[in-house]
Each structure stands twice: as C-alpha cells, then as structure tokens.
Amino acid sequence: MKFYCCPFAGAGASVYRSWTPPGDAEIEIRPVQLAGREEQFGLPPHEDVAAAAAHALGQIRRTAAIGEEIVLFGHSSGAAVAFETARAITASGEFRVAGLVVSGAPDPVTPLDLSLRGLEGEEFVAAVERLIGYAHPALAQPELREILLPPLRADLLAREAYLAPAGTRLPVPVLAVRGADDPLVSRADLAGWERVTSESFDVAELPGEHMYFLPDPGALLDLLATRFAVTAREGAR
C-alpha cells in the first residue's frame, strides 16, 4: 500500500526519503514534494492549502493506478494538506483512500491563530521556532535562510488561513497521532479531527515532543504498519 506523505512547514520530501518500514510490512513510502523546495525550488511556494493539495494530487496521479488503495499522511501543517488532498480524491473517486493519518496537528475546522502576519526577519524565525518547538540549524545561516524562509512562511500562513468547509465528513478512517510530550498540540487538539470523518477515528501517542519522529521514525512506522496491515487484511475478505 502506498503512503503519500506531506511534509511539515518549510520542509521538503527529503524528510521522508530515509523512512524504512518494517521488513514484513507491505508499505511503500511516497514522499510528496511541495513547490518552492529541493528539486522544485524554482516554483513559487503555494500560498493556500487547496493549491498545495492540488499539487500533491498531481504527484499521486503520476504514481498510483486509478482505483488503487492509498493512505495519506501529513505532519503539522502538512496534515491540512493531506486532509484537503483526501477531500479532493473522495470527490473525484480516482483512488480509494484507506486512511488519513494526521500527526502533530490541530483539526482543520477550528480557526487557527499563529500570530505570524507582519513579522519579518529574526522576529519571524523566533516566532516559528516557538510554534514548532524546533530550531532548524539552517535558519541560523543567512544564505540558507533566504532559501528556506519563503516556503516556510507560505506554508504557515496558508495553514493559518485554512478552514475546512463546514459540515465536511470524509468517508475515510482517520488516525490522529502526537508525541506524548508535545507542548504545542494536545490530545484534546487531536480529538477535533473526529469531526471530519464519517468512519472510524482513533488517537495514538508516541514517545517524544512535537517533532517526535525526527530522531527515529521507527515507532511511527511500526504503528502505521500494524494499523494498515489490519486494514488490508479486512479489505481482502
């Protein structure tokens, strides 16, 4: 089963390229590359979530067969992109979304105020580091900061402006995950995702803080392999 993984704010597909699922898991990681970073550096970053989702869907169309069963994953701001992509797919019927996994993210139906608009330079970087609980070492280097800030700013402002259409209920099971010690996204924040699905909803907590999977994605990959191995077996009956 293909897992299409949407990166968090400012990040590129490379964050997922080293992921290696358990050896017996029938999981294929497919990192989604958003505009404005890495090999798509020449493209302007998307300024709204729907545009980012359309870009993600274009990549899925190139690598998944019509009617194929897939899973969508997104961490932090990438969770909204994964959700909007799932919404587009369920509307088109091109693929079967076996699950939506949202990680370290509040639900998309509650207004989000990140208080970033109007901030520039050091103020913006400091505010972002407080928000995500992670200081990207490259932001300390002026030449790299010029490259990283445009997609980072676009992603965060797009997420802040995004609200799911009222009454949205996807016919897709949702699994919401967080680091157990995440100071930014609480278990109650995850619970709001239940409002966007008409199927099953579960919450899982793994060791760590907001960026819990960066040091070692093993626990998350084990969780996904176990959860979707069960889904695949049930679907085959």
N, C-alpha and C positions, 0 to 999 in steps of 0.2 A: 504494500500500500504506500502511495506517495504522500509524504508530508510536506506541504508548501509552507515555508517558514518566513514570516515577515519580521524584519529587524526592528529594533527599538530606535528611538530618535537619534538621527545623525549617523547611525551605523549602516554598514553595508552587508551584503550577502556573506562576506568572509567570516562573520561571527558564527555562522552555522556550518561552514565547509569542513571543519575538523570533527564534526559530530559523527560518532560511530555507534550505531545502535548495537544492542546485544547480538551476539553471533547468530542466535537462533530466531531472531525477530525478523519478520518479513516486512521491514520498514525501509523505505528509501527516502532519505532527506533531500529535499529540493529547495535550496535557499532562494528566496525572492530578492532580486536586486531592484532597488528603487532608484529613481533618477537622481543625478547630482552627486553620485559617489562611485568610487572604484572605477570599473570599466565603463560606467555610464556617467562619468564625471562631466562630460561635455553637455549633458542635458540639464535644463533648469530643474531644480527640485520642485516637487509638487506642492502647491500651496493649499490644497484641500484633500481631505481623506478620500472622497469619491474618485478624484483623479489618480491618487496613488493606488487605489483598489483596481481601477481600470487598467493601470499599468501592470499590476500583479496578474490580473486575469489574462492579459495578453501573453505573459510568460507561461501560464498554466495551459493555455490553448496550444502552445507550441510543443508541450512536453507530455500532455495527457491525452488519452484517446477519448473521444466522445462517449459519454456514459460511464467512464471509469470512476471508481470509488476513490476519493481522496480525503485527506484531513488538512485543515488549515490551522496554523499555529501563529500566534503573534505575542510578543512581549512588550509590555509598557505601551507606548504609543502605537506600536505595531499590532496590538490587539484590536484596535479600532479598524486598522486597515484589513486585518484578517476577517473581522466581522462584516465589514462592508463588502469585501470580496465574496464572502459566503452569501450575503444578501443578493448580490448580482448573479451568482451562479444559480441560486434557487429560483430566481426569477426567469433565467434563461433555460434552465433544465439541461444544460450542456453536460454536466458532470453530477455525480452523486456525492454529496458531502456527508461523509460518515461521521464527522465530528468537527467541532470548533474548539480549539484549546487556547484559552486566553490566560496570559501569565502576567503577574505583577501589574494589574491594570484595574482601575475602577470601571464600572459599567458605562455604556455609551448613551444611556437615557437620562443620566443626571448631569446637569450643567457643570463644567469644569473650569475653575479659575486658577490659572497658573501664574498670573500677575507678571507676565513677561513682556507685554507690549510696551514699547517705548524704551526698554533697556538696551544699552549698547555696550560693546567692549567688555571690560572687566566686570561691570555690574551684571551683564547678561550671563557671562560664564559662571560667576559666583552663584547667581540665582539658579542656574541649571544644575550645578553640582549639588546644591541643597535639595533640589527637586528629585533628582535621580539617585542621590546618595552615592555617587560615583564620580571621581575626578579622572577624566581621560587624560593620560600623560601628554598626549599630542597637543592638547589645548594650551599647554604651557610654552609651546614653541610658536613664535609669531608667524613663521612661514606656513606651518601646518594649520594653525588656527584659521588663516584666511581660506583654506580649503574646506575645513570641517564645519565652520560656523554656518554657512548658507543652508546646507541640508538640515543641520540640527535645528536652526531657527524655524525653517519651513515646517519640519515635522511637528515641532511642539506647538506652533501657532495653529497649524491645521488641526491638531488634536483638540486644542482648546476650543476651537470654533465648531467642532463637530458634535452633533446630536443625532442619534438615530431617529428616523421618522416615528412619530407617535403610533403606538399600537403594534410595532414590529414584533412578530413572533416567528422565528425561523423554525422550520421543521427539521432541526438539526440538534443532536445532543451537544451540550456544552459542558466542558470541563474547565473549571477556573482554578489556577494554581498560583501560589505565592510562596515566598520564603517565609518561614515561620517567624523570623525576627525582622521582617520588613517594617521599617518605621514609617513608610510612605503609603503603603496600601494595606489596609486591614482586612481581616476576614469578612467584616461587615461590608467593606467596599466590594469584595468579590461576590457577595451574596446578591447584589443587584443584577448580576448577569442572568439570574433566573428569569428575569422579566422579559428577556428577548428570545426565549425558546419555548416551543410548544412540546418539546421532547424532554428527555432526562437532563437533569442538572446535578453536577457534583462539584465539591470543593476539595482540593488537596493542598497540603502544606508540606514543604520540603525544607531541610536544614539550610539556613543562610538568611541573608538580608535581601534587598531589592534585586540586586544582580546575582542572585543565588547560584545560577548555573554557570557563570563565567569561570570560576576556578575549576569546576569539574561538572560537566553536564550529565554525568553518569546516572545520578538518582532520577533526574527528569526523564532521561531516555528509557530507563527501566520502567518508570511509571507509564510512559506512553506505550511501550512495547506490551506491557501487561494489559493495559486497558484496551488497546485496539486489537490485540490478539483475540481477546474475548469477543469483541465486536465482529471480527472477521469470521470467527467460528459460528457465531449466531447467524450471520448473514448467509453462510453457506448451507444452513439447514433447510 
